[in-house]
Amino acid sequence: MKAIILFALLVILSNCSTRSYKEYSFKEKRIRELRFRFLNDSLGSFNVKYLCSNPVINIEQKFKYTKLSDNKILIENIEAKNKNVFIYIPLTELSTCINSNKYVGIEKIPIINKEEILIYKKSLFWQKINNEKIISAFTFKSKN
């Protein structure tokens, strides 16, 4: 009985030390969904799913991460090292998605290189910086 109680306490304490939220998402009105998933204490993935394309386009980038402070995390792509800033989806594949000029830029997917993200409360903030200029910014909300 003592072993079961000790095991339960260890599980509870280990869960308290890990990140509260494992998944954060950003949705653009039935167009696409971007997700950060933290798989364990050092690995994660960034997924982009185009909900409006036929067939559905799904792109995944895997990354490793380390905690820099309470709110800052350094992420680094563990797949191909890419000096590009964006992946571009051909607009012909997104023709069903584009019905007005307000969806300019949906063909661009940020590439994770080596950069910092900020997690505060239930939000994840990611600014894509190139040549010391912010070229895109996203605010992801936690998925409970």
N, CA, C and O of each residue as an XYZ file, in Angstrom:
576
protein
N       0.831     -1.202      0.000
C       0.000      0.000      0.000
C       0.871      1.261      0.000
O       0.583      2.226     -0.708
N       1.951      1.237      0.812
C       2.844      2.390      0.852
C       3.502      2.617     -0.506
O       3.712      3.762     -0.908
N       3.825      1.544     -1.209
C       4.453      1.665     -2.522
C       3.507      2.329     -3.522
O       3.940      3.130     -4.350
N       2.223      2.000     -3.446
C       1.240      2.597     -4.353
C       1.098      4.091     -4.077
O       1.041      4.892     -5.010
N       1.041      4.465     -2.815
C       0.934      5.879     -2.447
C       2.190      6.635     -2.877
O       2.099      7.744     -3.403
N       3.361      6.038     -2.656
C       4.613      6.672     -3.057
C       4.674      6.850     -4.575
O       5.100      7.898     -5.062
N       4.255      5.838     -5.316
C       4.228      5.916     -6.781
C       3.282      7.034     -7.242
O       3.621      7.806     -8.139
N       2.102      7.114     -6.627
C       1.135      8.152     -6.991
C       1.700      9.547     -6.717
O       1.509     10.458     -7.523
N       2.388      9.722     -5.599
C       2.997     11.016     -5.281
C       4.099     11.368     -6.279
O       4.226     12.525     -6.680
N       4.886     10.387     -6.675
C       5.934     10.637     -7.660
C       5.355     11.056     -9.003
O       5.892     11.948     -9.661
N       4.265     10.418     -9.414
C       3.607     10.782    -10.672
C       3.071     12.207    -10.595
O       3.226     12.978    -11.542
N       2.453     12.559     -9.498
C       1.899     13.907     -9.319
C       3.013     14.946     -9.346
O       2.881     15.975    -10.009
N       4.109     14.690     -8.634
C       5.219     15.642     -8.600
C       5.888     15.778     -9.961
O       6.271     16.882    -10.349
N       6.034     14.689    -10.684
C       6.655     14.778    -12.012
C       5.764     15.551    -12.978
O       6.271     16.266    -13.842
N       4.448     15.420    -12.846
C       3.530     16.178    -13.703
C       3.557     17.657    -13.386
O       3.357     18.481    -14.279
N       3.800     18.016    -12.127
C       3.854     19.419    -11.743
C       5.076     20.112    -12.336
O       5.036     21.310    -12.613
N       6.158     19.367    -12.531
C       7.376     19.985    -13.033
C       7.375     20.142    -14.543
O       8.209     20.869    -15.083
N       6.476     19.491    -15.227
C       6.442     19.606    -16.689
C       5.540     20.765    -17.112
O       4.808     21.326    -16.297
N       5.604     21.109    -18.381
C       4.822     22.208    -18.939
C       3.326     21.958    -18.728
O       2.846     20.841    -18.919
N       2.615     22.975    -18.343
C       1.188     22.839    -18.067
C       0.395     22.477    -19.307
O      -0.535     21.674    -19.238
N       0.748     23.053    -20.425
C       0.010     22.826    -21.655
C       0.947     22.200    -22.679
O       2.074     22.661    -22.861
N       0.490     21.171    -23.333
C       1.318     20.440    -24.290
C       1.067     20.870    -25.728
O       1.855     20.549    -26.617
N      -0.025     21.595    -25.965
C      -0.375     21.956    -27.337
C      -0.924     23.372    -27.397
O      -1.729     23.784    -26.561
N      -0.467     24.110    -28.414
C      -0.921     25.478    -28.665
C      -1.323     25.573    -30.128
O      -0.653     25.008    -30.992
N      -2.413     26.285    -30.414
C      -2.860     26.373    -31.800
C      -3.222     27.809    -32.180
O      -3.537     28.649    -31.337
N      -3.160     28.046    -33.487
C      -3.535     29.316    -34.097
C      -4.378     28.966    -35.308
O      -3.922     28.235    -36.187
N      -5.603     29.479    -35.368
C      -6.501     29.142    -36.474
C      -6.820     30.380    -37.294
O      -7.021     31.472    -36.762
N      -6.861     30.177    -38.599
C      -7.279     31.220    -39.523
C      -8.552     30.746    -40.213
O      -8.496     29.945    -41.146
N      -9.678     31.232    -39.765
C     -11.031     30.978    -40.280
C     -11.146     29.917    -41.373
O     -11.151     30.259    -42.556
N     -11.233     28.718    -41.026
C     -11.438     27.584    -41.945
C     -10.429     27.541    -43.088
O     -10.653     26.862    -44.091
N      -9.330     28.257    -42.943
C      -8.293     28.261    -43.974
C      -7.172     27.298    -43.569
O      -6.895     26.321    -44.265
N      -6.535     27.591    -42.433
C      -5.449     26.739    -41.959
C      -5.354     26.789    -40.442
O      -5.870     27.699    -39.793
N      -4.686     25.794    -39.904
C      -4.460     25.707    -38.467
C      -2.983     25.418    -38.240
O      -2.421     24.500    -38.837
N      -2.363     26.207    -37.376
C      -0.966     26.032    -37.019
C      -0.922     25.530    -35.578
O      -1.647     26.039    -34.723
N      -0.076     24.534    -35.302
C      -0.006     23.964    -33.951
C       1.427     23.729    -33.510
O       2.257     23.224    -34.267
N       1.698     24.107    -32.269
C       2.921     23.710    -31.585
C       2.548     22.594    -30.631
O       1.625     22.741    -29.830
N       3.258     21.478    -30.711
C       3.039     20.360    -29.784
C       4.358     20.050    -29.098
O       5.388     19.890    -29.753
N       4.317     19.968    -27.781
C       5.474     19.586    -27.001
C       5.293     18.127    -26.608
O       4.456     17.797    -25.768
N       6.095     17.249    -27.232
C       5.902     15.815    -27.096
C       6.463     15.275    -25.779
O       5.859     14.397    -25.164
N       7.612     15.793    -25.345
C       8.214     15.386    -24.070
C       9.045     16.553    -23.552
O       8.759     17.702    -23.889
N      10.058     16.289    -22.747
C      10.834     17.365    -22.130
C      11.845     18.028    -23.059
O      12.478     19.011    -22.674
N      12.009     17.509    -24.274
C      12.989     18.124    -25.164
C      12.598     18.127    -26.645
O      13.281     18.755    -27.454
N      11.518     17.441    -27.012
C      11.127     17.361    -28.417
C       9.719     17.890    -28.649
O       8.853     17.814    -27.778
N       9.515     18.428    -29.847
C       8.186     18.920    -30.197
C       8.012     18.942    -31.703
O       8.911     18.568    -32.456
N       6.834     19.389    -32.128
C       6.576     19.510    -33.556
C       5.727     20.746    -33.817
O       4.943     21.181    -32.974
N       5.910     21.289    -34.999
C       5.130     22.428    -35.475
C       4.394     21.933    -36.713
O       5.020     21.539    -37.697
N       3.064     21.954    -36.666
C       2.239     21.442    -37.758
C       1.421     22.570    -38.372
O       0.917     23.449    -37.673
N       1.304     22.523    -39.690
C       0.428     23.438    -40.412
C      -0.489     22.578    -41.259
O      -0.037     21.754    -42.054
N      -1.780     22.783    -41.076
C      -2.784     22.004    -41.808
C      -3.699     22.978    -42.537
O      -4.359     23.814    -41.920
N      -3.727     22.853    -43.877
C      -4.625     23.681    -44.685
C      -5.963     22.965    -44.761
O      -6.093     21.937    -45.425
N      -6.954     23.517    -44.079
C      -8.277     22.899    -43.997
C      -9.082     23.099    -45.273
O     -10.027     22.355    -45.536
N      -8.716     24.090    -46.058
C      -9.511     24.463    -47.231
C      -9.038     23.801    -48.513
O      -9.740     23.864    -49.523
N      -7.884     23.174    -48.507
C      -7.369     22.576    -49.741
C      -7.937     21.172    -49.943
O      -8.354     20.503    -48.998
N      -7.936     20.758    -51.192
C      -8.438     19.418    -51.500
C      -7.416     18.745    -52.406
O      -7.311     19.127    -53.572
N      -6.661     17.767    -51.931
C      -6.699     17.169    -50.602
C      -6.081     18.103    -49.558
O      -5.398     19.070    -49.894
N      -6.334     17.792    -48.294
C      -5.821     18.601    -47.187
C      -4.292     18.548    -47.189
O      -3.699     17.473    -47.275
N      -3.666     19.715    -47.093
C      -2.201     19.804    -47.041
C      -1.797     19.850    -45.584
O      -2.325     20.651    -44.812
N      -0.858     18.992    -45.203
C      -0.384     18.920    -43.827
C       1.143     18.911    -43.850
O       1.748     18.034    -44.466
N       1.765     19.877    -43.185
C       3.219     19.993    -43.145
C       3.660     19.979    -41.688
O       3.067     20.650    -40.844
N       4.718     19.200    -41.399
C       5.215     19.077    -40.031
C       6.710     19.364    -39.999
O       7.468     18.905    -40.854
N       7.118     20.139    -38.989
C       8.530     20.382    -38.709
C       8.797     19.911    -37.288
O       8.079     20.295    -36.365
N       9.807     19.096    -37.104
C      10.158     18.612    -35.766
C      11.275     19.473    -35.208
O      12.158     19.928    -35.935
N      11.217     19.687    -33.889
C      12.228     20.516    -33.254
C      12.596     19.963    -31.886
O      11.849     19.205    -31.268
N      13.783     20.373    -31.438
C      14.174     20.121    -30.051
C      14.108     21.470    -29.344
O      14.250     22.522    -29.967
N      13.894     21.421    -28.053
C      13.799     22.683    -27.330
C      14.456     22.591    -25.958
O      14.557     21.519    -25.360
N      14.891     23.734    -25.489
C      15.448     23.854    -24.147
C      14.846     25.092    -23.503
O      14.602     26.103    -24.162
N      14.618     24.993    -22.232
C      14.041     26.099    -21.475
C      15.159     27.068    -21.108
O      16.151     26.674    -20.495
N      14.999     28.337    -21.483
C      15.992     29.362    -21.174
C      15.675     30.075    -19.862
O      16.576     30.436    -19.105
N      14.392     30.269    -19.605
C      13.928     30.899    -18.364
C      12.507     30.400    -18.117
O      12.049     29.478    -18.793
N      11.817     30.991    -17.170
C      10.451     30.552    -16.881
C       9.528     30.668    -18.091
O       8.639     29.837    -18.273
N       9.731     31.684    -18.911
C       8.830     31.929    -20.040
C       9.471     31.758    -21.413
O       8.755     31.632    -22.406
N      10.794     31.750    -21.495
C      11.469     31.675    -22.790
C      11.942     30.257    -23.081
O      12.454     29.554    -22.210
N      11.751     29.859    -24.347
C      12.174     28.540    -24.801
C      12.930     28.717    -26.111
O      12.500     29.463    -26.991
N      14.055     28.028    -26.234
C      14.818     28.019    -27.476
C      14.420     26.786    -28.272
O      14.533     25.663    -27.782
N      13.952     26.995    -29.501
C      13.580     25.878    -30.360
C      14.570     25.812    -31.516
O      15.061     26.837    -31.989
N      14.861     24.573    -31.971
C      15.797     24.376    -33.062
C      15.340     23.204    -33.908
O      15.077     22.117    -33.393
N      15.246     23.430    -35.202
C      14.809     22.403    -36.140
C      15.776     21.227    -36.090
O      16.989     21.428    -36.149
N      15.258     19.993    -35.982
C      16.128     18.820    -35.936
C      16.151     18.080    -37.267
O      16.835     17.066    -37.410
N      15.419     18.579    -38.215
C      15.425     17.974    -39.542
C      16.437     18.720    -40.399
O      17.462     19.162    -39.880
N      16.192     18.867    -41.640
C      17.132     19.527    -42.545
C      17.408     20.960    -42.105
O      16.492     21.708    -41.764
N      18.672     21.323    -42.118
C      19.041     22.703    -41.816
C      18.704     23.543    -43.034
O      19.208     23.301    -44.131
N      17.844     24.532    -42.828
C      17.333     25.317    -43.936
C      17.588     26.782    -43.655
O      17.232     27.279    -42.586
N      18.188     27.468    -44.582
C      18.453     28.893    -44.401
C      17.280     29.749    -44.848
O      17.265     30.959    -44.622
N      16.283     29.114    -45.491
C      15.097     29.856    -45.907
C      14.281     30.246    -44.685
O      14.414     29.647    -43.617
N      13.453     31.236    -44.850
C      12.614     31.729    -43.762
C      11.214     31.138    -43.843
O      10.558     30.942    -42.820
N      10.750     30.852    -45.072
C       9.404     30.324    -45.271
C       9.416     29.140    -46.221
O      10.296     29.015    -47.073
N       8.430     28.279    -46.060
C       8.069     27.281    -47.060
C       6.907     27.909    -47.817
O       6.006     28.480    -47.203
N       6.918     27.812    -49.136
C       5.835     28.375    -49.927
C       5.014     27.252    -50.555
O       5.561     26.362    -51.206
N       3.711     27.302    -50.354
C       2.778     26.368    -50.968
C       2.304     27.015    -52.273
O       1.902     28.178    -52.256
N       2.339     26.302    -53.399
C       1.865     26.901    -54.656
C       0.406     27.349    -54.544
O      -0.446     26.622    -54.033
N       0.142     28.544    -55.027
C      -1.217     29.091    -54.941
C      -2.224     28.248    -55.720
O      -3.419     28.281    -55.428
N      -1.750     27.504    -56.696
C      -2.671     26.628    -57.441
C      -3.255     25.550    -56.527
O      -4.385     25.107    -56.734
N      -2.497     25.129    -55.527
C      -2.994     24.135    -54.573
C      -3.939     24.752    -53.550
O      -4.680     24.045    -52.867
N      -3.907     26.073    -53.453
C      -4.742     26.781    -52.479
C      -5.855     27.578    -53.150
O      -6.423     28.483    -52.539
N      -6.166     27.251    -54.390
C      -7.166     28.031    -55.130
C      -8.535     28.004    -54.455
O      -9.270     28.987    -54.547
N      -8.897     26.926    -53.787
C     -10.180     26.874    -53.079
C     -10.151     27.697    -51.796
O     -11.201     28.011    -51.235
N      -8.968     28.042    -51.334
C      -8.827     28.815    -50.093
C      -8.950     30.313    -50.310
O      -9.386     31.042    -49.420
N      -8.570     30.761    -51.474
C      -8.466     32.198    -51.717
C      -9.733     32.696    -52.397
O      -9.995     32.399    -53.563
N     -10.507     33.460    -51.640
C     -11.723     34.022    -52.222
C     -11.748     35.536    -52.134
O     -12.704     36.175    -52.574
N     -10.695     36.108    -51.565
C     -10.582     37.565    -51.524
C      -9.132     37.925    -51.229
O      -8.306     37.046    -50.986
N      -8.835     39.182    -51.251
C      -7.470     39.641    -50.989
C      -7.094     39.624    -49.518
O      -5.937     39.881    -49.187
N      -8.029     39.330    -48.621
C      -7.701     39.393    -47.201
C      -6.879     38.196    -46.729
O      -6.401     38.191    -45.594
N      -6.707     37.196    -47.566
C      -5.905     36.034    -47.177
C      -4.522     36.069    -47.826
O      -3.952     35.024    -48.138
N      -3.998     37.245    -48.023
C      -2.675     37.402    -48.596
C      -1.648     36.813    -47.620
O      -1.681     37.087    -46.420
N      -0.762     36.019    -48.151
C       0.301     35.461    -47.314
C       0.015     34.090    -46.749
O       0.852     33.550    -46.025
N      -1.141     33.497    -47.049
C      -1.431     32.176    -46.475
C      -0.578     31.078    -47.089
O      -0.516     29.969    -46.557
N       0.078     31.376    -48.202
C       0.924     30.363    -48.833
C       2.273     30.234    -48.131
O       3.044     29.322    -48.432
N       2.567     31.150    -47.187
C       3.848     31.142    -46.479
C       3.723     30.407    -45.146
O       2.821     30.678    -44.354
N       4.641     29.475    -44.913
C       4.728     28.772    -43.630
C       6.106     29.067    -43.049
O       7.111     28.787    -43.702
N       6.182     29.626    -41.840
C       7.493     29.904    -41.255
C       8.278     28.612    -41.022
O       7.729     27.599    -40.590
N       9.562     28.675    -41.317
C      10.444     27.543    -41.069
C      11.130     27.759    -39.729
O      11.670     28.832    -39.461
N      11.104     26.736    -38.897
C      11.817     26.800    -37.624
C      13.297     26.597    -37.902
O      13.696     25.586    -38.479
N      14.096     27.550    -37.493
C      15.541     27.402    -37.556
C      16.027     27.290    -36.105
O      15.825     26.255    -35.470
N      16.641     28.302    -35.592
C      17.026     28.359    -34.178
C      16.542     29.701    -33.658
O      17.084     30.749    -34.008
N      15.513     29.657    -32.817
C      14.906     30.903    -32.370
C      14.203     30.730    -31.030
O      13.991     29.615    -30.552
N      13.850     31.863    -30.442
C      13.189     31.848    -29.144
C      11.689     32.047    -29.305
O      11.226     32.783    -30.176
N      10.948     31.369    -28.438
C       9.509     31.607    -28.323
C       9.226     31.955    -26.875
O      10.013     31.645    -25.980
N       8.116     32.589    -26.662
C       7.726     33.024    -25.329
C       6.403     32.371    -24.973
O       5.447     32.428    -25.745
N       6.350     31.753    -23.804
C       5.106     31.159    -23.317
C       4.719     31.891    -22.044
O       5.486     31.953    -21.083
N       3.520     32.440    -22.058
C       3.023     33.176    -20.897
C       1.568     32.808    -20.682
O       0.733     32.966    -21.572
N       1.281     32.320    -19.498
C      -0.050     31.838    -19.139
C      -0.531     30.815    -20.151
O       0.076     29.750    -20.262
N      -1.593     31.091    -20.893
C      -2.147     30.130    -21.849
C      -1.794     30.475    -23.296
O      -2.455     30.011    -24.225
N      -0.751     31.291    -23.486
C      -0.403     31.731    -24.835
C       1.059     31.460    -25.156
O       1.927     31.487    -24.283
N       1.304     31.199    -26.431
C       2.652     31.032    -26.959
C       2.839     32.109    -28.012
O       2.015     32.246    -28.916
N       3.917     32.875    -27.900
C       4.205     33.974    -28.828
C       5.432     33.605    -29.653
O       6.470     33.233    -29.107
N       5.304     33.712    -30.967
C       6.411     33.398    -31.865
C       6.544     34.509    -32.876
O       5.620     34.784    -33.641
N       7.702     35.148    -32.875
C       8.009     36.174    -33.864
C       9.114     35.631    -34.754
O      10.166     35.219    -34.265
N       8.880     35.629    -36.039
C       9.890     35.196    -36.999
C      10.708     36.420    -37.360
O      10.182     37.385    -37.915
N      12.006     36.382    -37.043
C      12.885     37.535    -37.255
C      13.906     37.186    -38.326
O      14.521     36.121    -38.296
N      14.077     38.106    -39.276
C      15.059     37.938    -40.338
C      15.763     39.272    -40.528
O      15.104     40.297    -40.700
N      17.087     39.275    -40.500
C      17.878     40.513    -40.627
C      17.423     41.569    -39.626
O      17.287     42.746    -39.961
N      17.189     41.126    -38.392
C      16.801     41.985    -37.272
C      15.462     42.690    -37.466
O      15.197     43.709    -36.828
N      14.610     42.144    -38.354
C      13.262     42.683    -38.557
C      12.244     41.577    -38.337
O      12.465     40.433    -38.733
N      11.132     41.921    -37.707
C      10.045     40.964    -37.513
C       9.301     40.841    -38.838
O       8.762     41.823    -39.349
N       9.273     39.624    -39.393
C       8.618     39.437    -40.681
C       7.296     38.671    -40.555
O       6.487     38.672    -41.483
N       7.082     38.029    -39.424
C       5.768     37.450    -39.134
C       5.680     37.231    -37.625
O       6.694     37.072    -36.944
N       4.463     37.225    -37.126
C       4.240     37.021    -35.696
C       2.932     36.286    -35.496
O       1.939     36.557    -36.171
N       2.942     35.358    -34.564
C       1.762     34.555    -34.261
C       1.570     34.485    -32.753
O       2.536     34.469    -31.990
N       0.319     34.445    -32.339
C      -0.040     34.180    -30.952
C      -0.883     32.930    -30.938
O      -1.992     32.911    -31.471
N      -0.358     31.885    -30.329
C      -1.038     30.595    -30.229
C      -1.710     30.505    -28.865
O      -1.171     30.997    -27.873
N      -2.869     29.887    -28.809
C      -3.606     29.670    -27.572
C      -3.503     28.208    -27.172
O      -3.464     27.322    -28.026
N      -3.459     27.961    -25.870
C      -3.332     26.570    -25.396
C      -4.594     25.784    -25.682
O      -5.702     26.320    -25.677
N      -4.402     24.517    -25.927
C      -5.515     23.600    -26.129
C      -5.619     22.770    -24.866
O      -4.706     22.015    -24.531
N      -6.701     22.906    -24.188
C      -6.858     22.167    -22.914
C      -7.388     20.772    -23.171
O      -7.585     20.003    -22.230
